[in-house]
Structure formats: C-alpha cells, structure tokens
Amino acid sequence: MTVTIVGSQLGDEGKGALVDLWGGDADVVVRYQGGDNAGHTVVEGGEEYKLSLVPSGAVRDKVGVLGNGCVVNPRTLFDELEALRERGLDPDVRVAKRAHVILPYHRRLDGIEEEAKADSGVKVGTTGRGIGPTYEDKAGRRGVRVGDLLDEDVLRERLEYAVSQKRAIIEDVYGLEAGEECDVDALHEEFAEIGRRLEEEGMVVDCGDFLHRRREAGDSLMFEGAQGTLIDVDHGNYPYVTSSNPTAGAAAVGSGVGPTVVGRGEVVGIVKAYLSRVGEGPLPTELDGDDREEELADFIREKGGEFGTVTGRPRRIGWLDAPMLRHAARTSGFTGVAVNHLDVLADLEELFVADTYELDGEEVETIPATTEEWARCEPVLREFDTWSEVDWSEVAESGYDALPEAAKEYLDYVSDVVDAPVYAVGVGPDREQTVHVENPFDRS
C-alpha cells in the first residue's frame, strides 16, 4: 500500500502534520523531491519539531528515506538528526546514492543569481539554500551524487570539474571573488569525511531497490512531497517555482518505485483553508487592497502563524482559490483531500472563495498555463457564511459532525471542487487537533 501526500497550493499547506498523522500506519516515509527548502512543522504532545530535510515520519520513529529526486545538504541533514536526538528521538534516515549533493558553491551561486535577477526585475524569491543551482548541475550532468562521496577518487574528479566552472562563473561572469566555496582540497576533505560517516552509519541505500524490498516484505510506504503544486517547475506559475516536481507523478521518478505502484495507491491533496505564499509571483485572491483587506490579512497571518518555517518571512495572504485546486486535483489525481487551518477562519466578519476567474472578458475555471495570463485573472468571488470560535480540541475529539454547520458547508464545497472526499480536517497544530474522517491506509 502506498499513500502520496501532495501540496495542492503554494506550499505551507501543513503537509507535515498529515504525514505525521497517517505516518503511524506507514513503515517507511519517503521524501521524493526538494531539499532543505521544505518547511515541515510537526507538533506532538505540545512539542514542536521544525524539519526542512529529514522526512516528517522521523517524529513517529519511522524509517525515513531521502529519495534520488532530492538534493541533500549533508550539513543540514546531520544538524537536524542531532537536534532530534538531543530531544530524545532516534531517527532512522536513509539517503539515496543517486540523490545529488548541495555543496557550498551552490549556496553562493544561489544568492548571487537571485540578486542579479532582482536587479533585472525577475526576482523569484528563493530560500537561498542552493537548491536551484544543484538541480541545474544535475540536469547539466556535472553534479556530485551521494554515491560519489563514498569514493574519494571519484569525488575529487567530480569536484575538480565542477569547481573550475563555478569559479569562472563567479569571477568572470559576475566579477566577484571566489572564496572557500571553491577550494577543491577543503571541499574534498569535508565531503569525503561526510561520505565515510554516511557509510559507517548505514545511511546510504540504492533507493529503488531498498523500497522494492521493503514492499516485498509487506511494508506500507508514504511519499512526502515538499512545497506545492503551484510552484512545481512544470505545472506551477513559472518562473516563480521551485526546481523540482512536488506533484504526485514525481513520487515514482524521485524514489525508483514504479508509477503503476504509486498509481494504485492513494494520493491525498493537502489544502489550506485559505491561501498563503512566501515569495514573488501572482496571487489573484491576495488580501492587499484597502485597509479592510489589510486588516483581514493581518488577522489571518497572526492567528495562523503565517511566517515561513525556513525563511521566517511574513507570508502573503489570500482567499481560497478554487481554480488552483481544480488544477492541482487534475495534475496529481487526488483520491482524497485534507483541509488544514480551518480554525483560523473562525470569527471572520466575511468569508469569500474565488470560485472562478475572469480573464480577458471570459470566465475560466482553472489557472491559465502562463504566469502572465494568471496575473491578469480577476477572481470571481463566492461568499460563504462565517462561523464563530469554538473549542476546537473538543470538536476534534467529537468528530466531523461537531464542526460548525457553516464550516461543513465550506468543506463540502472544497470536496466538490476537487471531486474527492475529505479525509481529515486540521483545527489546530497538534496531532490531536485533527478531525479524523477516513484513513487513506484503510482504503487499500
């Protein structure tokens, strides 16, 4: 049995909480793309765990795997593992030999290139973690993979080829001085030692084979996507996207588990009950107009804690966007959805959803293919009844029927838009503050 968790919006939907919730029924949790630009927050028993690279299942003592579709910063990996151990956990994390390694020169170039883009008016708003440049090297066939760290001669060969190019870009293209990030000897010493540590701790695996054997032994797999559909490099609002594919199809490519296996499992879209976004790009439903909208955005932002897990930046806030959800459901093939942060919308004076868009005088039901068209879209708003604050912990304990009637009407609308049932409703940050409707692992 497999369950794939996909962000249906712009990231920050609360995927980690659902991985944690249902991860108890998984044996292995697999990250299939992205790097330490993910921001997954898991709360258990009042304890908050902020993870940017380690799979969220680590909090539930599950085997975590960083698949070949990931880009891995070993420094971040070991820092997060040590932090979890200091808090009494014993994470078991494996790393695919085919995953690419984020090196110091990737992070340096990320910052340089983002600054250059800002000067030319096309700033994307990256986290500066070196994710994009690492994927560029992967596609350019000059990357360093985790398996290369295990062979010192191969590692030196890879570094000498890559570093000469990076030095030329930094110095000759941008006119800057290359620093220690381009010191081959220092890089070789550090990352050869990282390779030895990975090997000694038994962390390196042939991902596809490892997962195949676990499935053959009867284990259930959960695939954990980072970011969201609308920042998918192929299906998002390019160029304001990440450098990988958060959509469900990448679960097969980024893990080595065949698409017929993933396709027979459950694909659960995670929906935030409103919209938030860190970074640049269009947001048709953004609350950034008059003072009233600014007050609404501030209310939601503060109540929902809408500040980036990785960056700390205040997130932009908007109404729920149905055309975006239709696009996400079609792209990943949702079999169900989980709706998070429903509690944040309590006590609003007004509540709207973008039901469709108006684009150049025509009504459209899904997002256009180009960012320029999407930026011209005007939301056609539908108003919903609001609901008052309640004891959300009591609601979570009592079940779906205890939700306010207006909230259930809102959820019914989301279900209709994506043509899939609601499996869970998040009404608070803790695992116990989730309204259980159906466990996707029970639908095998």
Protein Blocks (a to p, Z undefined) as FASTA:
>chain_A
ZZddddfbegjnopmmmmmmmmmmpmbdcdfedjfkbccdddeehiacddfkbcfklmno
pacdddfkbccdfklmmmmmmmmmmnopacdddddfkbccddfklmmmmmmmmmmmmmno
pagoiahnommmmmmmmmnopaccfklmmpmklmmmmmmmmmmmmmmmmmmmnopacdfk
lgmklmmmmmmmmmmmmmmnopaccfklmmmmmmmnopacddddehjfklcfklmccfbb
cfbdfbfklmmmmnopafklmmmmccdddddfbdcdededddfkbccbbfklmmmmmmmm
mmnopacfklopacddddddfklmmmmmmmnopabdcdehklmmgoiabdcddfbdceeh
iacfbdcfbfklmmmpccddddddddddddfklmmmnomklpcfklmmmmmmmmmmnopa
cfbdcfbfbfklcccfbdfklmZZ
